[in-house]
């Protein structure tokens, strides 16, 4: 099971590292360049893409990295400082 977790963590991390810079450039152009910036459909595309990237980062932090012992200090820091890890309604 550890080998699968390790491979999946590495794959997700690499994909996020490759995707986030390109996505930021494209999203910035969609928000700034005049033909696209005036259309609200492109703003919705940017919003959807940004939330998908944040979802990937949150998945990496909350599910993938929790299975490794070296992350224990980080999660104890979050718990000790009462940092919110869930969305309260």
C-alpha positions in Angstrom: 0.0 0.0 0.0 2.9 2.4 0.8 4.3 2.0 -2.8 0.9 2.9 -4.3 0.6 6.0 -1.9 4.1 7.0 -2.8 3.6 6.7 -6.6 0.2 8.5 -6.4 1.7 11.3 -4.3 4.6 11.8 -6.7 2.3 11.8 -9.7 -0.1 14.3 -8.3 2.7 16.6 -7.1 4.4 16.5 -10.5 1.1 17.2 -12.4 0.3 20.1 -10.1 3.8 21.5 -10.5 3.5 21.3 -14.3 -0.1 22.5 -14.4 -0.3 25.5 -12.0 2.2 27.8 -13.8 0.7 27.3 -17.3 -2.8 27.7 -15.8 -1.9 30.9 -14.1 -0.6 32.4 -17.3 -3.7 31.4 -19.3 -6.1 32.5 -16.6 -4.3 35.9 -16.3 -4.6 36.3 -20.1 -8.3 35.4 -20.0 -8.9 38.0 -17.3 -6.8 40.8 -18.8 -6.7 40.6 -22.6 -9.6 42.7 -24.0 -11.5 40.3 -26.2 -11.7 37.7 -23.4 -11.8 40.0 -20.4 -15.2 41.5 -21.4 -16.9 38.1 -21.6 -18.3 36.6 -18.3 -18.1 33.1 -19.7 -14.3 33.2 -19.6 -14.4 34.5 -16.1 -16.4 31.5 -15.1 -13.9 29.3 -16.9 -11.1 30.9 -14.8 -13.1 30.5 -11.6 -13.8 26.8 -12.4 -10.2 26.1 -13.3 -8.8 27.9 -10.2 -11.2 25.9 -7.9 -10.1 22.7 -9.6 -6.5 23.5 -9.0 -7.2 24.4 -5.4 -9.1 21.1 -5.0 -6.0 19.2 -6.2 -3.8 21.0 -3.8 -6.3 20.4 -0.9 -6.5 16.7 -1.9 -2.7 16.4 -1.8 -2.5 18.1 1.6 -5.4 16.4 3.3 -5.4 12.9 1.9 -2.1 12.0 0.3 0.4 13.6 2.7 -1.5 12.5 5.9 -0.3 8.9 5.3 3.4 9.9 5.8 5.1 10.2 9.2 7.1 13.3 8.2 3.9 15.3 7.9 3.0 14.7 11.6 4.6 17.9 12.7 2.6 20.0 10.2 -0.7 18.5 11.2 0.1 18.9 14.9 0.9 22.6 14.2 -2.4 23.0 12.5 -4.2 21.3 15.4 -2.3 23.2 18.1 -2.9 26.6 16.5 -6.6 25.9 15.9 -6.2 26.6 12.2 -9.4 25.8 10.3 -9.2 22.7 8.1 -12.9 22.5 7.4 -15.5 25.0 6.1 -18.0 25.9 8.7 -21.5 26.8 7.5 
